[in-house]
Amino acid sequence: MILKLFRSISVAFSVVLFATPAHAGSADEALLGAFDAYRAGDPMKLARHAKKLDGHVLGPWVDYWRLSLTLEDASSDDVRAFFDKHGDTYVADLLRAEWQRVLGKRGAWKEFDRETTKYPRDDLELRCYIWLSHVARGDESALAEAAPMWLEPRELPEGCAKLADLMWKRGRLSVTDVWKRVRVLFEAGHITAAKTALGYLPKSEAPDERALVEAARTPKRLIARLPKTLEQRAAREVAILAGVRYAREKPQAAAAALEGDFGERLPEKDLKYLWGRVAYEGALLHNDRALRWYARAGDTRLDDEQLAWKARAALRRARWAVVRDAIDRMSPGSRQDQTWTYWYGRALAAQGDETGARSYYLRIAGQTDFYGLLASEELGYVATLPEIMYVPREDDVAAAGRDPGLARALELIRLGMRNEGVREWAFALGGLNDRKLIAAAELARRAQVYDRSIQAASRTKRLHNFSLRYPAPFREVFQEYAKTHKVDEAWVLALVRQESRFISQARSAAGAAGLMQVMPSTARFVAAKIRLRDYRSKYATDVHTNVTLGTGYMAIVLEQLGHEVLASAAYNAGPNRARRWRDARPLEGAIYAETIPFSETRDYVKKVTANAVFYAALLDKRVTPIKDRLGIVPARAPGEVDDDEEEETP
C-alpha cells in the first residue's frame, strides 16, 4: 500500500536543468535520412546514409532498419549475427518477432520452435504459427486448442488465416462455426471480415449476397421485407444479422421489431440472442428499458462486454442485486478487474453485507488509481502522498544517462521519432528497481521529456517520488490562467497530465494541439469568446496561448454544466454528450463516470479525477477526498430531450 492517512508534509522539488549535448547536424541528417529510406523501403538509399553513422548511439536502429527491409530473404546466419551483436536490446526484440513470423511463413518449424521456446511472446499470429508447428509434428490436439482463435472479432492475420484453412479442411470447423464467427464480426461492425468468413461456406449453404449487403446497410428494410419462410439456414442467419445491425443503429426500434412479427418468426434461442444485443446497445445509450430487455434475453450466454453494460445499467437504477448477478456471470479475469471488484463491494454493502464489502475493498485499497482511492475511502481512509519522497542521487541519475536503452530512447525523441523512442524507453525500463526507475524519471524530466518521466516514476512499488509522477512544468503559466479563468489549478494540471503528459508540441491525429490538446475549431471559438486578439492557428502550441485557450474552454464548459466531472467529460467528448449522459435522476459522480458510453472518455474522466486528488495534495497541501470531487451529478432538466436514436458517434 503506497498511500497513507493525510498529514502535513513537505515536498522537495528538484530543479536541475538538463543540458542537451551538442549534436552534429550532419549526423542528424544522416540518421533521419536513413529512417526515411527505411520507411520508403529503399535499402540502397539506407545503405548510403548508414555509412555516415558508424558509432552513432542509434547504430542498433540503423542495423535493424537494414536487416528488416530484407528479412524475407535473409539467411539464419545473418539474423543470428544481428542478435549476437545487439543482444537484449529493444531492436533485437523487435526483429525477433518479425523473424518468428518469417520462419512461420516459411514453415521452418525446427528453427521457429527454437526461437519461440526461447523467446515466447503473447501475440495471436505467433500463437497460430505455434499451433501450425504442432500440427506439422503430428499433434492434432493443437487444432482443438486453437478453436477460440476462430471467434476473434477482427480480420485474422496471415498465420491465423492459414490455420483456419487447415481447420476447415480437417473438419474442425462446421457451417455453424462459420455463422458464429459472422455474428461476432457483425456485432463488432467488421462486415468485410464477415464476408471473408462466409467464403468457407459451400455454395449450397451460402447466403444471398444482395440480402447480406442489405442486412449490413439497411437492416430495417430487410426486416420489413423478410422472405415468407426462414426455415433455410442462410436466410434465417441473414435476418438475424440484420437484427444485430438494427440494434446497433436503433435499439428501441429493433426492440419493437422483436416484439412484433420479426420476433414471432425466429426460434426462441435466436430471439433471446437478439434481445441480448438490443439490451447491450440500449444500455450503451442509457435507455430506461435496457434492464427489461436484458431480462428477455433469459439464459442466453452474454459476453463480458454485455454483462459490463448490464451492470452499468443496474448501477444507474440502484439495482444492486442485478449488479451482483451481472458481475457473477463475468469471466474470472473480468470479475477481478478493479472496476468490478469495487462495485461488487458496493453491491454487498447496499445489501447489508458490510463484512463482505470490506473484503472486496481491501483487495484494491491503497492504489493510486480511481477505484483504489474510492475503495480506501469506503474503508474510512483519505489517501494522500507517501510520507517520504525518494529523491534520486546525482550518481544514480548519471548512471541512468549512461544506460544505452534510455539514451537511445531520448535521442529518438529528440530527433522527432517519438513513437520509436516511446517503445525503446518502455523496453529499457523493464527490470529496473525503484531507485533506477526514479533516476530514469529524473533523467527524462531534465530532458523535458515529461511523459517518459511520468511513466518511469509511476512504475515504482515501494520507493516513490510523486513530484515526478505528477509534475508541474510551466507552473507559473498554469497558475496565471487558472486564476484568470477561475478554475481549480489542480484540476487543470490533472487534465493536462492526461491530455498531453506536458508535451507542449503534442499533436493528435485528429488535429488537437499543445499542452491542452485544443482542437482547431475549439481554439477559434474560445479565442472569440475570451476576446483573444490576433489569434492564428500557428500559435496553437505556444504555451501561453494554448493554456489560455484550454483553461478558457474549461471555464466555459464548467459554467455551462456546473459540475467538474461533467466538464471533464465535456472537454474530452463535447458538452452535448456530457449533458446527454446524465440521468432523469441525480447520480453519484462515480456512477456517472463509470457509465459513460465511450471507453476513451470513461477512462479519461476517471484518470483526471484521480490526478486532481494528488495535484491538490502536492501543490496546495490540501486533501480533497475523491468522493468530494465526484460529488452528485444533477439530473437532466425537466423536458430536456434525451433521444437515444439521435446519439452521435464518437
Summary of the structure (lengths in Angstrom):
residues: 650
radius of gyration: 27.9
end to end distance: 37.1
largest distance: 81.0
contacts: 2081
relative contact order: 0.06
helix: 66%
strand: 2%
